[in-house]
């Protein structure tokens, strides 16, 4: 049993805690609130190794308690940061880390990384919330974070999930869990909006200088205003990120400005979804009744959010036009990035005139019949060295598919053929579908966490054929379409 007198646990980590050096205008010191009887639910061993953790960490009872928030880690400085933001297009005012507690920053072979406990109890910014996370949402974030990383998409990471029998009320009474999140920084657009809205220009400049110095040093190496260069760099990363989302059929679900990473990472996995049947207007968030964050609106919402960031940075710039000029490249960078990625999915080795139309025609075919997004592209990749029949069989209107396929094959022939393996590396066999996560969650609620690990291992190799795991790459069952994921998820 650990008590307040128990000394902090030492995992042999070297802590730096640069964010904590900014001062208490930026955060409130906040210790985690303990949970009873914790247990391991999921653990990412490769990430643990990359962070420099001991190989037996997952067997260590003290580490279990530390990553649940029951035992301090030696060298950490727990805090909750303050930020503001726009939620569903409306100014929400002050927000902040309502259920995430920043432990600190550690040195790793990949550079400094911050650790955060999500679900570790009340903070000064919890508002009407309880500061807790439940098992289902924690498993989803754990799996999604690592799945996105394996797909090559910038994201926060997840080291582990711990569970507890402590009750947490959402729509029903559920059990508590804590996710240990990892990222070079958890700073969001909303951090900048907070200080701009409160006319705290000194703090705004301090934050911007911090981000530039530690994450965008090139912004000081160019001539001109470094804060305008920062906005342009964030815009470029965001354009690339959203293009990657679109290319794998990923819907974020809550693209509020406080859920947008200043580093261009996917952050805050709530009501996300990898699409099954393709629908450009798909809304994955049951709370999003107006469809603001539908799949096809994500690129424009990202630009809207960047515009809000630009407004927040205006006090540090020479004039408004400087901010607008910094945002302008997004309008060309995003479509170029998307076409490159979609072209790779179709086996196109370079971007040529007519490729955008060829891509759009295939997307329209998928949308017309709600054909499964992931399976259609994967079968298309396999058809390069095999028959088109498995892809063709996904469509009711075979004549329409045949007409498109003839155009596609002519395009491939013009470039000398396609590299099947390159296509397979652009088209995952396995993604984290909602029903796969739901099945793992159901098993975990019964005390069996083996399905979480099985699914994690498959998601860490999303492009590989893995014998005995055809169920993870199959068409979703009928009941999958009835799963509803909301902001409370």
MIBA-896602 format. One record per residue (C-alpha): chain; x, y, z; residue in one letter; residue number from 1. Coordinates in pm, 1 decimal. Layout:
<domis>
<domi A <X Y Z> A NUM> ...
</domis>
This chain:
<domis>
<domi A <0.0 0.0 0.0> X 1> <domi A <140.5 337.8 -100.3> X 2> <domi A <92.4 637.5 126.7> X 3> <domi A <176.2 1007.7 111.8> X 4> <domi A <501.2 923.2 287.4> X 5> <domi A <606.3 672.3 18.5> X 6> <domi A <910.2 812.2 -167.2> X 7> <domi A <873.5 887.2 -542.3> X 8> <domi A <941.3 595.7 -772.2> X 9> <domi A <1259.3 619.5 -980.7> X 10> <domi A <1239.7 468.1 -1329.9> X 11> <domi A <1588.6 588.8 -1415.4> X 12> <domi A <1454.9 868.9 -1636.7> X 13> <domi A <1625.4 1205.8 -1688.5> X 14> <domi A <1369.9 1485.9 -1652.5> X 15> <domi A <1397.8 1835.4 -1803.4> X 16> <domi A <1052.8 1994.0 -1751.6> X 17> <domi A <1104.3 2298.0 -1975.6> X 18> <domi A <733.7 2378.1 -1997.6> X 19> <domi A <719.6 2408.8 -1619.4> X 20> <domi A <989.3 2677.3 -1641.9> X 21> <domi A <745.5 2908.3 -1822.5> X 22> <domi A <581.8 3000.2 -1492.9> X 23> <domi A <242.2 2961.6 -1332.4> X 24> <domi A <61.4 3189.0 -1578.7> X 25> <domi A <69.6 2881.5 -1799.0> X 26> <domi A <-41.7 2610.5 -1556.7> X 27> <domi A <-147.1 2509.1 -1209.6> X 28> <domi A <55.0 2254.3 -1009.7> X 29> <domi A <-179.2 1956.0 -987.3> X 30> <domi A <-101.5 1618.2 -832.6> X 31> <domi A <-292.3 1317.2 -967.1> X 32> <domi A <-572.0 1170.7 -756.9> X 33> <domi A <-511.5 803.9 -667.2> X 34> <domi A <-733.3 519.9 -787.1> X 35> <domi A <-791.2 195.3 -596.0> X 36> <domi A <-671.0 -149.0 -704.6> X 37> <domi A <-508.5 -57.2 -1037.9> X 38> <domi A <-421.7 -318.4 -1298.7> X 39> <domi A <-254.9 -318.6 -1639.7> X 40> <domi A <-488.2 -313.8 -1940.3> X 41> <domi A <-242.9 -246.1 -2222.9> X 42> <domi A <128.1 -175.7 -2256.5> X 43> <domi A <331.2 -69.3 -2560.3> X 44> <domi A <665.5 -239.5 -2507.2> X 45> <domi A <841.8 -90.0 -2809.3> X 46> <domi A <753.9 264.1 -2704.0> X 47> <domi A <868.3 187.2 -2348.9> X 48> <domi A <1202.9 76.2 -2488.9> X 49> <domi A <1226.2 389.6 -2705.3> X 50> <domi A <1165.6 604.5 -2397.3> X 51> <domi A <1446.8 432.3 -2209.2> X 52> <domi A <1224.8 257.6 -1954.8> X 53> <domi A <1349.7 -59.6 -1786.1> X 54> <domi A <1247.0 -375.7 -1976.4> X 55> <domi A <1052.2 -507.3 -1677.9> X 56> <domi A <842.9 -191.3 -1631.7> X 57> <domi A <521.0 -376.8 -1713.2> X 58> <domi A <598.1 -620.5 -1431.0> X 59> <domi A <674.1 -349.1 -1178.7> X 60> <domi A <400.2 -283.1 -921.5> X 61> <domi A <541.9 59.0 -839.6> X 62> <domi A <536.3 154.7 -1211.1> X 63> <domi A <173.9 39.9 -1231.0> X 64> <domi A <84.0 273.7 -947.4> X 65> <domi A <295.9 556.1 -1090.1> X 66> <domi A <122.3 540.8 -1428.9> X 67> <domi A <-215.2 533.6 -1254.0> X 68> <domi A <-133.6 849.1 -1060.2> X 69> <domi A <-101.3 678.7 -722.4> X 70> <domi A <273.1 720.7 -681.2> X 71> <domi A <491.8 1017.1 -783.8> X 72> <domi A <770.7 961.8 -1033.0> X 73> <domi A <1104.4 1097.1 -914.7> X 74> <domi A <1186.4 1411.1 -1113.0> X 75> <domi A <834.7 1477.2 -1242.5> X 76> <domi A <647.3 1804.9 -1182.9> X 77> <domi A <273.9 1730.6 -1221.1> X 78> <domi A <67.8 2019.2 -1355.0> X 79> <domi A <-239.8 2104.6 -1560.8> X 80> <domi A <-200.3 2367.5 -1832.5> X 81> <domi A <-448.2 2643.4 -1909.3> X 82> <domi A <-579.0 2715.0 -2258.6> X 83> <domi A <-892.4 2843.8 -2426.2> X 84> <domi A <-1052.5 2768.4 -2759.2> X 85> <domi A <-1331.1 2754.5 -3012.7> X 86> <domi A <-1559.2 2453.1 -2974.9> X 87> <domi A <-1792.9 2364.0 -3262.6> X 88> <domi A <-1724.9 2708.1 -3410.1> X 89> <domi A <-1808.9 2907.7 -3097.6> X 90> <domi A <-1574.0 3077.8 -2853.6> X 91> <domi A <-1575.8 2869.4 -2537.0> X 92> <domi A <-1347.7 3087.2 -2326.3> X 93> <domi A <-1109.4 2935.8 -2074.9> X 94> <domi A <-1068.6 2560.0 -2092.0> X 95> <domi A <-749.7 2378.5 -1992.0> X 96> <domi A <-639.4 2028.0 -1902.7> X 97> <domi A <-959.4 1909.9 -1738.9> X 98> <domi A <-864.1 1542.6 -1711.2> X 99> <domi A <-500.5 1533.8 -1820.5> X 100> <domi A <-208.4 1592.0 -1586.3> X 101> <domi A <133.8 1667.4 -1732.1> X 102> <domi A <404.3 1474.9 -1548.5> X 103> <domi A <703.0 1636.5 -1712.4> X 104> <domi A <957.2 1598.7 -1989.2> X 105> <domi A <1217.2 1326.4 -2022.4> X 106> <domi A <1525.1 1286.2 -2237.2> X 107> <domi A <1499.9 1003.1 -2490.2> X 108> <domi A <1710.7 890.0 -2788.6> X 109> <domi A <1443.7 1054.9 -3009.6> X 110> <domi A <1468.3 1383.9 -2822.1> X 111> <domi A <1272.7 1529.9 -2530.6> X 112> <domi A <929.6 1374.9 -2476.9> X 113> <domi A <651.8 1483.7 -2243.3> X 114> <domi A <443.6 1238.3 -2040.8> X 115> <domi A <81.7 1300.3 -1949.6> X 116> <domi A <-172.4 1102.5 -1748.7> X 117> <domi A <-519.8 1126.7 -1900.2> X 118> <domi A <-793.1 1043.6 -1650.9> X 119> <domi A <-584.1 1108.0 -1339.3> X 120> <domi A <-841.8 1316.7 -1152.7> X 121> <domi A <-972.5 1666.8 -1103.6> X 122> <domi A <-771.0 1970.8 -1206.4> X 123> <domi A <-847.3 2343.6 -1167.2> X 124> <domi A <-976.6 2330.7 -1527.3> X 125> <domi A <-1215.6 2037.4 -1496.3> X 126> <domi A <-1519.0 2270.5 -1493.8> X 127> <domi A <-1821.8 2041.5 -1445.0> X 128> <domi A <-1623.2 1725.9 -1522.1> X 129> <domi A <-1484.5 1466.6 -1284.9> X 130> <domi A <-1132.8 1456.2 -1426.2> X 131> <domi A <-1163.4 1086.4 -1496.6> X 132> <domi A <-1155.8 874.7 -1809.7> X 133> <domi A <-1341.2 547.2 -1852.9> X 134> <domi A <-1209.6 213.1 -1973.9> X 135> <domi A <-1373.3 224.3 -2318.8> X 136> <domi A <-1238.2 567.6 -2416.2> X 137> <domi A <-896.5 487.6 -2273.1> X 138> <domi A <-863.9 165.6 -2473.1> X 139> <domi A <-974.6 348.3 -2787.5> X 140> <domi A <-715.2 623.6 -2739.7> X 141> <domi A <-439.5 375.3 -2656.4> X 142> <domi A <-504.5 169.3 -2968.4> X 143> <domi A <-570.1 465.1 -3198.7> X 144> <domi A <-253.9 648.5 -3098.4> X 145> <domi A <-33.8 351.8 -3178.5> X 146> <domi A <-231.2 258.8 -3489.9> X 147> <domi A <-184.0 607.7 -3634.7> X 148> <domi A <187.1 603.0 -3555.2> X 149> <domi A <226.5 269.3 -3733.0> X 150> <domi A <49.9 416.9 -4035.9> X 151> <domi A <311.6 693.0 -4041.3> X 152> <domi A <66.6 965.3 -3938.7> X 153> <domi A <193.1 1225.2 -3686.8> X 154> <domi A <25.3 1164.3 -3352.1> X 155> <domi A <56.3 1170.3 -2978.7> X 156> <domi A <159.9 826.7 -2853.8> X 157> <domi A <26.3 600.7 -2580.1> X 158> <domi A <257.0 408.3 -2350.8> X 159> <domi A <2.5 219.9 -2144.2> X 160> <domi A <-349.0 195.3 -2005.7> X 161> <domi A <-421.1 107.4 -1646.3> X 162> <domi A <-766.0 27.4 -1511.4> X 163> <domi A <-940.0 46.8 -1175.3> X 164> <domi A <-1275.8 -76.9 -1041.5> X 165> <domi A <-1351.6 280.1 -925.9> X 166> <domi A <-1693.2 382.9 -1063.2> X 167> <domi A <-1721.5 671.4 -1311.0> X 168> <domi A <-2059.0 798.5 -1428.4> X 169> <domi A <-2113.4 877.6 -1795.5> X 170> <domi A <-2436.2 770.7 -1968.6> X 171> <domi A <-2411.8 474.1 -1731.8> X 172> <domi A <-2175.5 383.2 -1448.3> X 173> <domi A <-1844.2 259.8 -1591.0> X 174> <domi A <-1499.5 189.3 -1448.6> X 175> <domi A <-1202.8 424.8 -1444.4> X 176> <domi A <-884.7 404.8 -1648.8> X 177> <domi A <-574.8 615.2 -1712.1> X 178> <domi A <-380.8 652.2 -2037.8> X 179> <domi A <-16.1 756.1 -2029.6> X 180> <domi A <27.5 979.8 -2332.5> X 181> <domi A <360.1 1077.1 -2491.2> X 182> <domi A <445.5 1364.6 -2726.1> X 183> <domi A <724.1 1615.8 -2792.5> X 184> <domi A <469.6 1877.3 -2681.5> X 185> <domi A <101.9 1892.3 -2589.9> X 186> <domi A <71.8 2264.8 -2674.6> X 187> <domi A <-241.2 2342.0 -2875.5> X 188> <domi A <-375.8 2630.8 -3081.8> X 189> <domi A <-590.6 2705.2 -2778.4> X 190> <domi A <-288.4 2788.3 -2563.8> X 191> <domi A <-217.8 3085.3 -2790.2> X 192> <domi A <-584.4 3181.9 -2808.1> X 193> <domi A <-599.7 3194.4 -2428.7> X 194> <domi A <-332.1 3460.7 -2387.6> X 195> <domi A <-446.7 3659.7 -2689.6> X 196> <domi A <-807.0 3667.1 -2562.4> X 197> <domi A <-689.2 3790.9 -2223.7> X 198> <domi A <-459.1 4054.2 -2378.1> X 199> <domi A <-158.1 3889.4 -2213.0> X 200> <domi A <81.7 3982.2 -2489.7> X 201> <domi A <396.2 3918.6 -2285.3> X 202> <domi A <282.5 3563.8 -2208.4> X 203> <domi A <175.3 3516.1 -2570.6> X 204> <domi A <521.9 3614.8 -2687.0> X 205> <domi A <684.5 3396.6 -2422.1> X 206> <domi A <483.3 3095.3 -2538.5> X 207> <domi A <556.6 3161.3 -2905.7> X 208> <domi A <927.5 3202.2 -2832.2> X 209> <domi A <921.1 2876.7 -2636.6> X 210> <domi A <764.0 2686.8 -2927.3> X 211> <domi A <1000.7 2840.0 -3182.3> X 212> <domi A <1312.9 2782.7 -2974.4> X 213> <domi A <1232.5 2420.1 -2893.4> X 214> <domi A <1035.9 2300.3 -3196.0> X 215> <domi A <1069.5 2543.2 -3489.8> X 216> <domi A <1419.6 2696.7 -3465.0> X 217> <domi A <1424.0 2753.7 -3842.1> X 218> <domi A <1167.6 3030.5 -3793.3> X 219> <domi A <1443.7 3249.2 -3647.3> X 220> <domi A <1689.0 3162.2 -3921.9> X 221> <domi A <1477.7 3319.6 -4197.3> X 222> <domi A <1447.8 3689.7 -4262.9> X 223> <domi A <1127.3 3854.5 -4149.9> X 224> <domi A <887.8 3809.9 -3860.9> X 225> <domi A <955.6 3479.0 -3677.5> X 226> <domi A <594.1 3455.2 -3554.9> X 227> <domi A <461.6 3478.1 -3908.7> X 228> <domi A <709.4 3205.5 -4003.0> X 229> <domi A <577.3 2999.7 -3710.7> X 230> <domi A <220.0 3031.2 -3839.0> X 231> <domi A <331.9 2931.4 -4187.4> X 232> <domi A <521.7 2628.4 -4055.0> X 233> <domi A <225.9 2511.8 -3844.4> X 234> <domi A <-1.5 2558.1 -4146.1> X 235> <domi A <227.4 2339.7 -4358.5> X 236> <domi A <236.0 2062.7 -4098.2> X 237> <domi A <-140.4 2078.1 -4053.6> X 238> <domi A <-195.9 2056.6 -4429.4> X 239> <domi A <15.9 1743.0 -4448.2> X 240> <domi A <-153.4 1592.6 -4142.0> X 241> <domi A <-508.6 1639.1 -4271.7> X 242> <domi A <-408.4 1502.8 -4612.9> X 243> <domi A <-289.3 1189.3 -4434.4> X 244> <domi A <-618.0 1165.6 -4244.0> X 245> <domi A <-819.5 1190.9 -4563.5> X 246> <domi A <-605.3 932.1 -4740.0> X 247> <domi A <-680.1 662.5 -4479.8> X 248> <domi A <-1046.3 755.4 -4428.6> X 249> <domi A <-986.4 887.7 -4076.3> X 250> <domi A <-1245.7 1111.6 -3911.1> X 251> <domi A <-1128.3 1303.2 -3603.6> X 252> <domi A <-1473.0 1396.2 -3478.3> X 253> <domi A <-1390.8 1702.6 -3265.1> X 254> <domi A <-1161.0 1941.8 -3450.1> X 255> <domi A <-1197.3 2222.6 -3197.8> X 256> <domi A <-906.4 2466.7 -3177.3> X 257> <domi A <-816.8 2327.2 -2836.4> X 258> <domi A <-777.6 1985.5 -3003.0> X 259> <domi A <-528.0 2107.5 -3265.0> X 260> <domi A <-159.3 2043.8 -3198.0> X 261> <domi A <93.0 2320.6 -3260.1> X 262> <domi A <326.1 2045.4 -3388.4> X 263> <domi A <79.2 1908.6 -3641.9> X 264> <domi A <8.1 1592.7 -3442.1> X 265> <domi A <-319.6 1406.1 -3419.5> X 266> <domi A <-430.0 1477.1 -3063.6> X 267> <domi A <-729.1 1402.5 -2840.0> X 268> <domi A <-884.6 1078.5 -2962.9> X 269> <domi A <-1249.4 1097.0 -2864.6> X 270> <domi A <-1526.4 1015.8 -3113.9> X 271> <domi A <-1285.8 928.6 -3396.5> X 272> <domi A <-1348.4 668.0 -3663.7> X 273> <domi A <-1178.0 498.0 -3954.0> X 274> <domi A <-1456.5 480.4 -4210.8> X 275> <domi A <-1604.5 150.0 -4319.0> X 276> <domi A <-1832.0 216.8 -4618.5> X 277> <domi A <-1708.9 534.7 -4786.4> X 278> <domi A <-1930.3 838.2 -4739.5> X 279> <domi A <-1771.8 1182.3 -4789.6> X 280> <domi A <-2034.9 1337.1 -4561.0> X 281> <domi A <-1983.9 1081.5 -4284.6> X 282> <domi A <-2019.1 1218.4 -3929.6> X 283> <domi A <-1843.2 999.8 -3674.8> X 284> <domi A <-1939.8 1205.5 -3367.8> X 285> <domi A <-2294.0 1143.5 -3245.2> X 286> <domi A <-2275.4 1479.9 -3062.3> X 287> <domi A <-2206.3 1666.5 -3390.4> X 288> <domi A <-2568.3 1709.5 -3496.4> X 289> <domi A <-2481.0 1977.8 -3752.9> X 290> <domi A <-2205.9 1776.6 -3918.6> X 291> <domi A <-1943.8 2047.0 -3866.8> X 292> <domi A <-1668.2 1786.8 -3844.3> X 293> <domi A <-1784.3 1551.6 -4120.2> X 294> <domi A <-1506.9 1379.0 -4313.5> X 295> <domi A <-1525.0 1601.9 -4623.1> X 296> <domi A <-1523.4 1918.7 -4410.5> X 297> <domi A <-1204.1 1837.3 -4220.0> X 298> <domi A <-968.4 2018.4 -4462.9> X 299> <domi A <-1165.9 2343.7 -4446.1> X 300> <domi A <-1210.0 2317.8 -4069.1> X 301> <domi A <-833.8 2280.9 -4032.9> X 302> <domi A <-788.9 2606.2 -4227.3> X 303> <domi A <-1055.2 2776.1 -4011.9> X 304> <domi A <-864.6 2666.1 -3701.6> X 305> <domi A <-538.5 2794.9 -3847.7> X 306> <domi A <-710.7 3127.5 -3912.0> X 307> <domi A <-800.0 3137.8 -3540.1> X 308> <domi A <-436.3 3068.5 -3455.8> X 309> <domi A <-335.4 3350.5 -3689.7> X 310> <domi A <-573.7 3586.7 -3511.8> X 311> <domi A <-419.0 3488.6 -3179.2> X 312> <domi A <-68.2 3559.3 -3308.5> X 313> <domi A <-159.0 3899.0 -3459.4> X 314> <domi A <-24.6 4098.9 -3161.8> X 315> <domi A <320.7 3958.2 -3245.1> X 316> <domi A <307.6 4045.1 -3614.5> X 317> <domi A <354.3 4363.7 -3812.6> X 318> <domi A <4.3 4366.5 -3960.8> X 319> <domi A <-292.3 4146.3 -4053.9> X 320> <domi A <-166.6 4087.7 -4406.0> X 321> <domi A <141.4 3916.6 -4266.4> X 322> <domi A <-82.0 3657.4 -4100.0> X 323> <domi A <-292.5 3609.3 -4413.4> X 324> <domi A <20.9 3559.8 -4622.7> X 325> <domi A <142.0 3295.8 -4375.6> X 326> <domi A <-186.2 3106.5 -4407.7> X 327> <domi A <-208.1 3124.5 -4787.1> X 328> <domi A <23.9 2828.1 -4864.3> X 329> <domi A <-223.0 2589.5 -4696.2> X 330> <domi A <-457.3 2632.7 -4992.0> X 331> <domi A <-206.0 2475.2 -5228.0> X 332> <domi A <-11.4 2252.8 -4987.0> X 333> <domi A <-315.1 2052.4 -4875.9> X 334> <domi A <-447.3 1950.8 -5220.9> X 335> <domi A <-94.5 1873.8 -5339.3> X 336> <domi A <-27.0 1657.1 -5035.8> X 337> <domi A <-359.8 1479.2 -5072.2> X 338> <domi A <-307.9 1405.7 -5440.4> X 339> <domi A <40.3 1268.7 -5374.2> X 340> <domi A <-99.3 1031.4 -5115.0> X 341> <domi A <-402.1 930.0 -5318.3> X 342> <domi A <-177.9 881.4 -5619.5> X 343> <domi A <42.5 649.0 -5414.3> X 344> <domi A <-267.2 452.3 -5315.0> X 345> <domi A <-346.1 407.8 -5685.3> X 346> <domi A <12.8 311.3 -5769.9> X 347> <domi A <96.1 634.5 -5950.0> X 348> <domi A <468.3 706.7 -5927.5> X 349> <domi A <433.7 1077.9 -6004.3> X 350> <domi A <159.5 1338.3 -6034.1> X 351> <domi A <45.9 1387.0 -6392.6> X 352> <domi A <-235.9 1587.5 -6556.8> X 353> <domi A <-560.1 1397.6 -6521.7> X 354> <domi A <-459.5 1214.1 -6203.0> X 355> <domi A <-688.3 1422.4 -5983.0> X 356> <domi A <-983.4 1337.7 -6208.0> X 357> <domi A <-890.7 968.1 -6204.6> X 358> <domi A <-874.3 972.6 -5826.5> X 359> <domi A <-1201.4 1161.3 -5789.5> X 360> <domi A <-1377.8 921.0 -6024.9> X 361> <domi A <-1277.4 625.0 -5805.6> X 362> <domi A <-1385.5 806.9 -5490.4> X 363> <domi A <-1723.3 875.4 -5649.9> X 364> <domi A <-1759.3 506.6 -5731.8> X 365> <domi A <-1686.3 419.8 -5369.6> X 366> <domi A <-1927.5 681.9 -5239.7> X 367> <domi A <-2211.4 588.2 -5471.1> X 368> <domi A <-2232.7 236.5 -5328.4> X 369> <domi A <-2073.4 296.6 -4985.4> X 370> <domi A <-1796.1 52.9 -5073.5> X 371> <domi A <-1558.2 -27.1 -4789.1> X 372> <domi A <-1275.7 227.7 -4809.0> X 373> <domi A <-985.7 26.1 -4666.2> X 374> <domi A <-1069.6 -303.8 -4835.2> X 375> <domi A <-1128.9 -146.4 -5177.6> X 376> <domi A <-786.9 18.3 -5188.3> X 377> <domi A <-608.3 -285.7 -5047.6> X 378> <domi A <-765.6 -515.6 -5305.1> X 379> <domi A <-676.1 -266.5 -5574.8> X 380> <domi A <-312.9 -288.0 -5463.5> X 381> <domi A <-322.8 -667.8 -5473.8> X 382> <domi A <-481.6 -663.3 -5820.4> X 383> <domi A <-160.9 -523.8 -5973.2> X 384> <domi A <-12.5 -873.8 -5973.5> X 385> <domi A <-339.0 -1065.9 -5962.0> X 386> <domi A <-697.4 -1044.7 -6081.3> X 387> <domi A <-921.3 -738.4 -6059.8> X 388> <domi A <-1210.0 -966.2 -5966.2> X 389> <domi A <-1185.1 -923.1 -5585.1> X 390> <domi A <-1207.8 -545.2 -5625.6> X 391> <domi A <-1475.4 -565.0 -5892.3> X 392> <domi A <-1688.4 -787.8 -5668.5> X 393> <domi A <-1721.5 -501.2 -5419.0> X 394> <domi A <-1932.2 -304.3 -5669.7> X 395> <domi A <-2288.8 -355.4 -5784.7> X 396> <domi A <-2239.0 -140.7 -6095.8> X 397> <domi A <-1967.2 -354.0 -6252.1> X 398> <domi A <-1978.6 -165.3 -6581.6> X 399> <domi A <-1894.4 162.2 -6407.8> X 400> <domi A <-1604.1 -0.9 -6228.2> X 401> <domi A <-1480.3 -165.0 -6549.3> X 402> <domi A <-1479.7 170.5 -6728.4> X 403> <domi A <-1280.2 329.7 -6448.8> X 404> <domi A <-1041.8 33.3 -6422.8> X 405> <domi A <-962.3 58.0 -6793.6> X 406> <domi A <-860.5 423.1 -6747.1> X 407> <domi A <-654.8 332.4 -6441.5> X 408> <domi A <-473.1 49.0 -6616.1> X 409> <domi A <-394.7 272.9 -6914.0> X 410> <domi A <-244.1 525.9 -6673.0> X 411> <domi A <-30.8 257.0 -6506.6> X 412> <domi A <81.9 125.3 -6843.4> X 413> <domi A <188.7 475.2 -6946.7> X 414> <domi A <429.6 488.6 -6651.5> X 415> <domi A <560.4 138.7 -6708.2> X 416> <domi A <343.1 -43.4 -6455.0> X 417> <domi A <296.0 -19.4 -6079.7> X 418> <domi A <499.4 -134.3 -5781.8> X 419> <domi A <266.8 -367.9 -5593.4> X 420> <domi A <463.2 -353.0 -5269.9> X 421> <domi A <471.9 26.7 -5279.2> X 422> <domi A <95.3 25.9 -5326.0> X 423> <domi A <50.5 -212.4 -5033.5> X 424> <domi A <260.0 19.9 -4815.2> X 425> <domi A <18.0 300.8 -4906.5> X 426> <domi A <-292.5 90.6 -4841.4> X 427> <domi A <-320.2 -70.1 -4497.3> X 428> <domi A <-478.5 -410.4 -4458.0> X 429> <domi A <-586.9 -334.6 -4101.6> X 430> <domi A <-715.8 -14.7 -3941.7> X 431> <domi A <-880.1 39.9 -3604.7> X 432> <domi A <-1241.4 -4.1 -3700.7> X 433> <domi A <-1500.8 82.3 -3437.5> X 434> <domi A <-1626.8 -273.0 -3404.7> X 435> <domi A <-1275.4 -411.0 -3347.8> X 436> <domi A <-1224.0 -164.1 -3065.8> X 437> <domi A <-1566.9 -246.5 -2927.0> X 438> <domi A <-1492.0 -619.4 -2915.6> X 439> <domi A <-1165.7 -555.7 -2730.0> X 440> <domi A <-1345.8 -325.2 -2486.3> X 441> <domi A <-1613.5 -585.4 -2413.6> X 442> <domi A <-1349.6 -847.7 -2333.0> X 443> <domi A <-1160.4 -603.1 -2111.4> X 444> <domi A <-1472.4 -520.5 -1915.5> X 445> <domi A <-1485.9 -891.5 -1832.1> X 446> <domi A <-1127.0 -881.6 -1709.0> X 447> <domi A <-967.5 -1032.0 -2019.9> X 448> <domi A <-727.1 -782.9 -2181.0> X 449> <domi A <-576.7 -1027.9 -2431.0> X 450> <domi A <-783.2 -889.7 -2719.6> X 451> <domi A <-642.4 -541.5 -2655.2> X 452> <domi A <-292.9 -680.0 -2698.3> X 453> <domi A <-383.4 -893.4 -3002.0> X 454> <domi A <-539.0 -594.3 -3172.4> X 455> <domi A <-246.5 -370.9 -3077.7> X 456> <domi A <6.1 -610.8 -3228.8> X 457> <domi A <-190.1 -624.7 -3553.8> X 458> <domi A <-227.0 -245.5 -3567.8> X 459> <domi A <148.6 -206.9 -3520.9> X 460> <domi A <193.7 -390.2 -3854.4> X 461> <domi A <-100.7 -250.4 -4054.4> X 462> <domi A <40.7 -324.5 -4400.5> X 463> <domi A <138.7 -687.1 -4336.7> X 464> <domi A <-49.6 -1005.7 -4412.8> X 465> <domi A <-76.9 -1180.7 -4076.9> X 466> <domi A <-193.9 -1544.1 -4086.4> X 467> <domi A <-478.5 -1625.8 -3852.3> X 468> <domi A <-602.1 -1268.2 -3825.4> X 469> <domi A <-837.6 -1244.6 -4122.3> X 470> <domi A <-1114.7 -1136.5 -3885.2> X 471> <domi A <-928.4 -809.8 -3823.6> X 472> <domi A <-918.7 -727.5 -4195.6> X 473> <domi A <-1267.6 -846.7 -4290.5> X 474> <domi A <-1574.2 -645.5 -4382.8> X 475> <domi A <-1742.8 -510.7 -4068.9> X 476> <domi A <-2047.8 -695.4 -3930.9> X 477> <domi A <-2390.5 -539.9 -3972.8> X 478> <domi A <-2403.4 -431.1 -3608.9> X 479> <domi A <-2095.5 -212.6 -3654.0> X 480> <domi A <-2304.6 60.9 -3816.5> X 481> <domi A <-2509.8 90.0 -3495.6> X 482> <domi A <-2210.9 191.0 -3278.7> X 483> <domi A <-2249.2 549.5 -3162.9> X 484> <domi A <-1946.9 745.1 -3043.1> X 485> <domi A <-1997.7 1083.9 -2880.5> X 486> <domi A <-1792.7 1356.0 -2710.0> X 487> <domi A <-1829.3 1160.5 -2384.8> X 488> <domi A <-1659.2 862.2 -2545.4> X 489> 
</domis>
